[in-house]
Amino acid sequence: MYDLLVSKQPDVVSMLGKIRPWRGLDVIDLRAGTGRLACQLALEAHFVIALDQSSAMLEVATEKLEKMGLDNWNGRGYGGASSRKRL
């Protein structure tokens, strides 16, 4: 359901790229949710840290990033959420 809702949002990645290109940079995705933005950022960034309060959301993000074959990221929880660390 969450992915369906955020899929209706405008193309955030294109807008962010116009403000500040991130190719080759280390990036933090705050409130990463299911990884919609983190997945796209990881395609060009040097490294992405995806932060979210929900361990369930981070698990979905983890599945997506692993399915894409990306290894330049780390998912972390905050606010009491358990984290699944990936290096």
C-alpha positions as CSV (number, residue, x, y, z in Angstrom):
1,M,0.0,0.0,0.0
2,Y,2.8,2.4,0.9
3,D,4.6,1.9,-2.4
4,L,1.3,2.5,-4.3
5,L,0.9,5.9,-2.5
6,V,4.4,7.1,-3.0
7,S,4.4,6.0,-6.7
8,K,1.9,8.8,-7.3
9,Q,4.4,11.4,-6.1
10,P,6.4,13.5,-8.6
11,D,9.8,12.3,-9.8
12,V,11.8,13.4,-6.7
13,V,15.0,12.0,-8.0
14,S,15.0,14.3,-11.0
15,M,14.2,17.3,-8.9
16,L,17.0,16.5,-6.4
17,G,19.5,16.0,-9.2
18,K,18.8,19.5,-10.5
19,I,19.4,21.0,-7.0
20,R,22.5,19.0,-6.2
21,P,23.9,16.1,-8.3
22,W,24.9,13.2,-6.1
23,R,26.9,11.1,-8.5
24,G,29.9,9.7,-6.6
25,L,28.8,11.2,-3.2
26,D,27.8,9.6,0.1
27,V,24.1,10.2,0.7
28,I,21.7,9.8,3.6
29,D,18.1,9.0,2.9
30,L,16.2,10.1,6.0
31,R,12.8,8.3,6.6
32,A,13.8,6.0,3.7
33,G,10.5,4.0,4.0
34,T,10.6,1.1,1.5
35,G,13.6,2.4,-0.3
36,R,12.0,4.2,-3.3
37,L,14.5,7.0,-3.2
38,A,17.4,5.0,-1.8
39,C,17.2,2.5,-4.7
40,Q,17.5,5.3,-7.2
41,L,20.2,7.2,-5.3
42,A,22.3,4.0,-5.0
43,L,22.5,3.7,-8.8
44,E,24.8,6.8,-8.9
45,A,25.9,7.6,-5.4
46,H,29.2,6.3,-3.9
47,F,27.3,5.1,-0.8
48,V,23.8,5.4,0.6
49,I,22.7,5.2,4.2
50,A,18.9,4.5,4.4
51,L,17.4,5.5,7.8
52,D,13.9,4.7,9.0
53,Q,12.1,4.3,12.3
54,S,10.3,1.2,11.0
55,S,12.3,-2.0,10.8
56,A,9.5,-3.5,8.6
57,M,10.0,-0.7,6.1
58,L,13.8,-1.2,6.2
59,E,13.3,-4.9,5.4
60,V,11.3,-4.0,2.3
61,A,14.0,-1.5,1.3
62,T,16.7,-4.2,1.9
63,E,14.9,-6.7,-0.3
64,K,14.6,-4.1,-3.1
65,L,18.3,-3.1,-3.0
66,E,19.5,-6.7,-2.8
67,K,17.2,-7.6,-5.8
68,M,18.8,-4.8,-7.7
69,G,22.3,-6.2,-6.9
70,L,23.4,-3.1,-5.2
71,D,25.9,-3.3,-2.3
72,N,26.8,0.4,-1.8
73,W,24.3,1.0,1.0
74,N,23.5,0.4,4.6
75,G,20.0,0.3,6.2
76,R,19.7,1.5,9.8
77,G,16.8,2.0,12.2
78,Y,16.4,4.7,14.8
79,G,13.9,5.5,17.6
80,G,14.0,1.9,18.9
81,A,13.6,0.2,15.6
82,S,15.9,-2.8,15.1
83,S,18.2,-2.3,12.2
84,R,19.5,-4.7,9.6
85,K,23.0,-3.5,9.0
86,R,24.4,-4.1,5.5
87,L,28.0,-3.3,4.5
